[in-house]
Amino acid sequence: MKYFSSKKIWQWTLLAFLFAGCRPPSPVPDAPGSPTGWEIQNSGIQASLGGIYFLDAQNGWLTGNKGIILHTTDGGQHWSVQETGTQTLLVSIFFVTPKRGWAVGEKGLILFTEDGGQKWELQKWALQDGSQLKKNLLHVFFISPDQGWVTGEKGLLLSTTDGGQHWVSTEVKPAVSFNSVFFVNQKQGWITGDAGNIFYTEDGGVNWTRQESGTQKDLHRIFFSRPEIGWAVGGAGTILHTKDGGKSWSPQTSGVPSFLLGLFFINDQVGWAVGASGTILNTKDGGATWQQQVSGTINFLTNVFFVDPQVGWVIGIKGTIFHTKRGGEPPPIEVKEVKTEEEKK
């Protein structure tokens, strides 16, 4: 698949979504003795999915190709399409309340809603010189209803302190694609990018310092469970871990060569990473060991989100949505007692 070898996250994202075709997800038969703890949910659409956000076990949103935003109020048993007014690829979504949320994507598009997605409106932004170059946006993150950040290709970083009424660009070098952003509070945050780049701020994003990651692999998602404890994932099965807020990063063994894109931790110990070839990884010890969970598909999985240690979702190309109520673990195998002829007497 051509998009696996792409250097830039935007290139692989766009190609992956376009390459996905129009068929709905179909499970691959599991090997004997390998039941899955993930169940397919019917998305009702054929577009590939990339952005995911849940406020709780019932209310969530997904974004994808062709301007798609899906919404559920029953944990994904039913999904409805929200009208966005665009055919533009949307790769990331974030909600701060049941009403207020943002979605970002191709050609610099930022959409905003204040009614839970019944209506989505365009938010405009410009670079420091006043130009409006339509760089592709890759990730959106808010720490409060007013304060948020958006990252994009070619070193693009936007921030707002008024809920997106005004977006300000910040220059961060080197100007690689910034693939994800994560803040633990209003001051401390991190950005991951291509070529192993990780940047850290302790003043809300006014100034950024490069942290030594120890890798040249593209890093596509970062997640912190608290200011000291965090992880980053990327190309060739790369998983990095820090216990000191990124002052030092050390590799963890994923056990797979897969391109990892999605990452989520519910606490310091329990987390998941997803990626190419239907890969779902789970750890229960902070990443000291990672175990592969059976997904039942070879589709490219793009993102993962959990609301507690048991309830979560994984999404991917071809409209793929998986749901678990068991932390991704398969149900226990029932062992039937077999009585001997003597015992039957």
TORTOR-721436 format. One record per residue (C-alpha): x, y, z. Coordinates in steps of 0.5 Angstrom, whole numbers. Layout:
<pts>
{x = X&y = Y&z = Z}
...
</pts>
This chain:
<pts>
{x = 0&y = 0&z = 0}
{x = 3&y = 6&z = -2}
{x = 1&y = 11&z = 3}
{x = 5&y = 7&z = 8}
{x = 12&y = 9&z = 6}
{x = 10&y = 17&z = 5}
{x = 15&y = 21&z = 9}
{x = 9&y = 26&z = 11}
{x = 3&y = 25&z = 15}
{x = -1&y = 29&z = 11}
{x = 1&y = 25&z = 5}
{x = 0&y = 18&z = 8}
{x = -7&y = 21&z = 11}
{x = -10&y = 24&z = 4}
{x = -7&y = 18&z = 0}
{x = -10&y = 13&z = 5}
{x = -17&y = 16&z = 5}
{x = -17&y = 16&z = -2}
{x = -14&y = 9&z = -3}
{x = -19&y = 6&z = 2}
{x = -24&y = 5&z = -4}
{x = -32&y = 5&z = -3}
{x = -33&y = -2&z = 1}
{x = -36&y = -2&z = 8}
{x = -31&y = -5&z = 13}
{x = -31&y = -13&z = 13}
{x = -28&y = -17&z = 18}
{x = -22&y = -22&z = 17}
{x = -24&y = -29&z = 19}
{x = -20&y = -30&z = 26}
{x = -15&y = -35&z = 27}
{x = -18&y = -41&z = 31}
{x = -17&y = -40&z = 38}
{x = -16&y = -32&z = 37}
{x = -23&y = -29&z = 39}
{x = -23&y = -22&z = 39}
{x = -26&y = -17&z = 44}
{x = -28&y = -12&z = 39}
{x = -34&y = -11&z = 35}
{x = -36&y = -8&z = 29}
{x = -41&y = -2&z = 29}
{x = -44&y = 0&z = 23}
{x = -42&y = 7&z = 21}
{x = -47&y = 8&z = 16}
{x = -42&y = 11&z = 11}
{x = -37&y = 9&z = 6}
{x = -32&y = 15&z = 8}
{x = -25&y = 13&z = 12}
{x = -25&y = 16&z = 19}
{x = -19&y = 19&z = 22}
{x = -22&y = 24&z = 28}
{x = -25&y = 22&z = 34}
{x = -27&y = 25&z = 41}
{x = -32&y = 22&z = 46}
{x = -35&y = 26&z = 52}
{x = -37&y = 20&z = 56}
{x = -39&y = 13&z = 54}
{x = -45&y = 15&z = 50}
{x = -44&y = 22&z = 47}
{x = -38&y = 22&z = 41}
{x = -36&y = 25&z = 34}
{x = -32&y = 22&z = 29}
{x = -29&y = 26&z = 23}
{x = -27&y = 23&z = 16}
{x = -26&y = 24&z = 8}
{x = -31&y = 28&z = 4}
{x = -33&y = 33&z = 10}
{x = -36&y = 27&z = 14}
{x = -38&y = 28&z = 22}
{x = -41&y = 23&z = 25}
{x = -45&y = 24&z = 32}
{x = -48&y = 19&z = 37}
{x = -52&y = 19&z = 43}
{x = -52&y = 12&z = 45}
{x = -45&y = 10&z = 45}
{x = -45&y = 8&z = 37}
{x = -51&y = 4&z = 37}
{x = -53&y = 9&z = 32}
{x = -49&y = 14&z = 28}
{x = -52&y = 20&z = 25}
{x = -49&y = 25&z = 20}
{x = -48&y = 32&z = 21}
{x = -48&y = 37&z = 16}
{x = -42&y = 41&z = 15}
{x = -42&y = 44&z = 8}
{x = -36&y = 42&z = 6}
{x = -33&y = 36&z = 2}
{x = -26&y = 37&z = 5}
{x = -22&y = 32&z = 9}
{x = -23&y = 33&z = 16}
{x = -18&y = 29&z = 20}
{x = -18&y = 31&z = 28}
{x = -24&y = 34&z = 32}
{x = -25&y = 36&z = 40}
{x = -30&y = 38&z = 44}
{x = -30&y = 41&z = 51}
{x = -37&y = 41&z = 53}
{x = -43&y = 37&z = 50}
{x = -44&y = 44&z = 45}
{x = -38&y = 47&z = 44}
{x = -33&y = 43&z = 39}
{x = -28&y = 44&z = 33}
{x = -26&y = 40&z = 27}
{x = -20&y = 41&z = 23}
{x = -17&y = 39&z = 16}
{x = -15&y = 40&z = 9}
{x = -13&y = 47&z = 6}
{x = -13&y = 50&z = 13}
{x = -20&y = 49&z = 15}
{x = -23&y = 50&z = 22}
{x = -30&y = 49&z = 23}
{x = -33&y = 51&z = 30}
{x = -40&y = 49&z = 33}
{x = -44&y = 51&z = 39}
{x = -50&y = 47&z = 39}
{x = -47&y = 40&z = 39}
{x = -46&y = 40&z = 31}
{x = -53&y = 41&z = 29}
{x = -49&y = 47&z = 25}
{x = -42&y = 48&z = 24}
{x = -39&y = 55&z = 22}
{x = -32&y = 57&z = 19}
{x = -27&y = 60&z = 23}
{x = -22&y = 64&z = 19}
{x = -14&y = 65&z = 21}
{x = -8&y = 68&z = 18}
{x = -1&y = 68&z = 19}
{x = 3&y = 73&z = 22}
{x = 5&y = 77&z = 16}
{x = -3&y = 77&z = 14}
{x = -3&y = 72&z = 9}
{x = -8&y = 66&z = 9}
{x = -4&y = 60&z = 6}
{x = -8&y = 54&z = 6}
{x = -4&y = 49&z = 9}
{x = -7&y = 43&z = 11}
{x = -8&y = 42&z = 19}
{x = -7&y = 36&z = 22}
{x = -9&y = 36&z = 30}
{x = -13&y = 40&z = 34}
{x = -13&y = 40&z = 42}
{x = -17&y = 45&z = 47}
{x = -15&y = 45&z = 55}
{x = -21&y = 50&z = 56}
{x = -27&y = 53&z = 52}
{x = -23&y = 59&z = 51}
{x = -15&y = 56&z = 50}
{x = -13&y = 51&z = 44}
{x = -8&y = 49&z = 39}
{x = -8&y = 47&z = 32}
{x = -2&y = 44&z = 29}
{x = -1&y = 43&z = 21}
{x = 4&y = 42&z = 16}
{x = 11&y = 46&z = 15}
{x = 11&y = 48&z = 22}
{x = 4&y = 51&z = 23}
{x = 2&y = 52&z = 30}
{x = -4&y = 56&z = 31}
{x = -7&y = 58&z = 38}
{x = -13&y = 61&z = 41}
{x = -15&y = 64&z = 48}
{x = -22&y = 66&z = 46}
{x = -25&y = 60&z = 43}
{x = -23&y = 61&z = 36}
{x = -25&y = 68&z = 35}
{x = -18&y = 69&z = 33}
{x = -12&y = 65&z = 32}
{x = -5&y = 67&z = 32}
{x = 1&y = 63&z = 29}
{x = 7&y = 62&z = 32}
{x = 14&y = 60&z = 29}
{x = 17&y = 54&z = 31}
{x = 23&y = 51&z = 28}
{x = 25&y = 46&z = 24}
{x = 19&y = 47&z = 20}
{x = 17&y = 40&z = 19}
{x = 10&y = 37&z = 19}
{x = 7&y = 38&z = 27}
{x = 3&y = 32&z = 27}
{x = 0&y = 32&z = 34}
{x = -1&y = 37&z = 40}
{x = -2&y = 35&z = 47}
{x = -3&y = 40&z = 54}
{x = -4&y = 37&z = 61}
{x = -5&y = 44&z = 63}
{x = -6&y = 51&z = 61}
{x = 2&y = 52&z = 61}
{x = 5&y = 45&z = 59}
{x = 4&y = 42&z = 53}
{x = 8&y = 38&z = 47}
{x = 8&y = 37&z = 40}
{x = 10&y = 31&z = 36}
{x = 13&y = 32&z = 28}
{x = 17&y = 29&z = 23}
{x = 24&y = 26&z = 23}
{x = 23&y = 25&z = 31}
{x = 22&y = 32&z = 33}
{x = 18&y = 33&z = 40}
{x = 18&y = 40&z = 42}
{x = 16&y = 42&z = 49}
{x = 13&y = 49&z = 52}
{x = 12&y = 51&z = 60}
{x = 9&y = 58&z = 58}
{x = 2&y = 56&z = 54}
{x = 6&y = 56&z = 47}
{x = 9&y = 62&z = 47}
{x = 16&y = 59&z = 47}
{x = 18&y = 52&z = 45}
{x = 24&y = 48&z = 46}
{x = 26&y = 42&z = 42}
{x = 27&y = 35&z = 46}
{x = 31&y = 30&z = 44}
{x = 27&y = 24&z = 42}
{x = 33&y = 19&z = 40}
{x = 29&y = 17&z = 34}
{x = 29&y = 20&z = 27}
{x = 22&y = 16&z = 26}
{x = 16&y = 21&z = 24}
{x = 12&y = 21&z = 31}
{x = 5&y = 22&z = 30}
{x = 1&y = 22&z = 36}
{x = 3&y = 24&z = 43}
{x = -1&y = 23&z = 50}
{x = 1&y = 25&z = 57}
{x = -3&y = 22&z = 63}
{x = 0&y = 27&z = 68}
{x = 6&y = 32&z = 67}
{x = 11&y = 27&z = 68}
{x = 9&y = 21&z = 64}
{x = 8&y = 21&z = 57}
{x = 8&y = 17&z = 51}
{x = 9&y = 18&z = 43}
{x = 8&y = 13&z = 37}
{x = 10&y = 13&z = 30}
{x = 13&y = 10&z = 24}
{x = 16&y = 2&z = 24}
{x = 12&y = 1&z = 31}
{x = 16&y = 6&z = 34}
{x = 14&y = 7&z = 42}
{x = 17&y = 12&z = 46}
{x = 16&y = 14&z = 54}
{x = 18&y = 19&z = 59}
{x = 18&y = 19&z = 66}
{x = 20&y = 26&z = 67}
{x = 16&y = 30&z = 62}
{x = 20&y = 29&z = 56}
{x = 27&y = 31&z = 59}
{x = 29&y = 24&z = 57}
{x = 25&y = 19&z = 52}
{x = 27&y = 12&z = 52}
{x = 24&y = 7&z = 47}
{x = 19&y = 1&z = 49}
{x = 18&y = -5&z = 45}
{x = 12&y = -5&z = 41}
{x = 13&y = -12&z = 38}
{x = 10&y = -10&z = 31}
{x = 13&y = -7&z = 25}
{x = 7&y = -3&z = 24}
{x = 6&y = 4&z = 22}
{x = 3&y = 7&z = 29}
{x = -2&y = 13&z = 29}
{x = -7&y = 13&z = 34}
{x = -5&y = 13&z = 42}
{x = -9&y = 13&z = 48}
{x = -8&y = 12&z = 56}
{x = -13&y = 12&z = 61}
{x = -8&y = 12&z = 67}
{x = -1&y = 11&z = 68}
{x = -1&y = 4&z = 66}
{x = -7&y = 2&z = 61}
{x = -6&y = 5&z = 54}
{x = -7&y = 3&z = 47}
{x = -4&y = 4&z = 40}
{x = -7&y = 3&z = 33}
{x = -4&y = 3&z = 26}
{x = -3&y = -1&z = 20}
{x = -5&y = -8&z = 18}
{x = -11&y = -8&z = 23}
{x = -6&y = -7&z = 29}
{x = -9&y = -6&z = 36}
{x = -4&y = -6&z = 42}
{x = -5&y = -6&z = 49}
{x = -1&y = -5&z = 55}
{x = -3&y = -6&z = 63}
{x = 4&y = -4&z = 66}
{x = 5&y = 3&z = 63}
{x = 9&y = 0&z = 56}
{x = 14&y = -4&z = 60}
{x = 10&y = -10&z = 55}
{x = 5&y = -9&z = 50}
{x = 1&y = -14&z = 47}
{x = -3&y = -15&z = 41}
{x = -10&y = -15&z = 41}
{x = -14&y = -19&z = 35}
{x = -18&y = -14&z = 31}
{x = -21&y = -18&z = 26}
{x = -19&y = -14&z = 20}
{x = -13&y = -12&z = 16}
{x = -16&y = -5&z = 15}
{x = -11&y = 1&z = 17}
{x = -13&y = 4&z = 24}
{x = -13&y = 11&z = 25}
{x = -15&y = 13&z = 32}
{x = -17&y = 10&z = 39}
{x = -21&y = 13&z = 44}
{x = -23&y = 10&z = 51}
{x = -27&y = 13&z = 57}
{x = -25&y = 8&z = 62}
{x = -21&y = 2&z = 62}
{x = -26&y = -2&z = 59}
{x = -30&y = 2&z = 54}
{x = -27&y = 5&z = 48}
{x = -27&y = 5&z = 40}
{x = -22&y = 5&z = 35}
{x = -23&y = 8&z = 28}
{x = -20&y = 7&z = 21}
{x = -21&y = 7&z = 13}
{x = -27&y = 4&z = 10}
{x = -32&y = 7&z = 15}
{x = -29&y = 2&z = 20}
{x = -31&y = 3&z = 27}
{x = -30&y = -2&z = 33}
{x = -32&y = -2&z = 40}
{x = -31&y = -6&z = 46}
{x = -34&y = -6&z = 53}
{x = -28&y = -11&z = 55}
{x = -22&y = -6&z = 54}
{x = -21&y = -10&z = 48}
{x = -20&y = -17&z = 51}
{x = -24&y = -23&z = 48}
{x = -29&y = -26&z = 53}
{x = -27&y = -32&z = 57}
{x = -27&y = -39&z = 54}
{x = -33&y = -43&z = 57}
{x = -30&y = -50&z = 59}
{x = -35&y = -55&z = 59}
{x = -34&y = -60&z = 64}
{x = -34&y = -67&z = 61}
{x = -36&y = -73&z = 66}
{x = -33&y = -80&z = 65}
{x = -38&y = -86&z = 64}
{x = -36&y = -88&z = 71}
{x = -38&y = -81&z = 74}
{x = -45&y = -81&z = 70}
{x = -47&y = -88&z = 73}
</pts>
